[in-house]
């Protein structure tokens, strides 16, 4: 069994299939840095699907049982459903999920499910078109992503999780809107503190909304209670609505 430096079992493996993305979120891939001339990794330097399959088989034999497909935006890589098909047949892998911004999800949801994908996580930072457009750096509207979430639910890619990065003065006033929107739908919402990911996103401490502040904002309107972690080493703190209407 593989363990990290803190002695935690490494049961969860993230596999990045591309460094490219069709969004330019300021907190992750700001347009002023990742412009049209930015040199992403050439295709030949990316792990092939066969190489990824081999690595996952090795990790599975060492006790890893959960695989998360990420990017960049994984759905911009052609044929990702073929990779899903390969990984879904590996003995010992019992949780296969993909994290996406949702923009290309609706047209791919059925093929991903048919290939063996079990769950989906969608990044969604606001329900307001203007704010969402600013935060994705492309001016894209939110309706396409909301429709994709519904499509994912229709084909059985659930439970669906929604990740929302919260920035003070940018979208923190939308926290309750998102909680209300998904409450009672079966979609699990995870609010994420604005994090320093290096020196490219202009991170500022005064734009961080502490996680406890987020919890208190929601709890003031919709009472919450803490939930035990799913497994040893899980990072996220989980809460659910006291009335049983969601997490």
Secondary structure, 3 states (H helix, E strand, C coil): CCECCCCCECCEEEEECCCCCCCCCCCCCCCCCCCCCCCCCCHHHCCCHHHHHHHHHHHHHCCCCEEEEECCCHHHCCCHHHHHHHHHCCCCCCEEEEEECCCCCCCCHHHHHHHCCCEEEEECCCCCHHHHHHHHCCCCCCHHHHHHHHHHHHHCCCCCEEEEEEECCCCHHHHHHHHHHHCCCCCEEEEEECCCCCCCCCCCHHHECCHHHHHHHHHCCCCEEEECCCCCCCCCCEEEECCCCCC
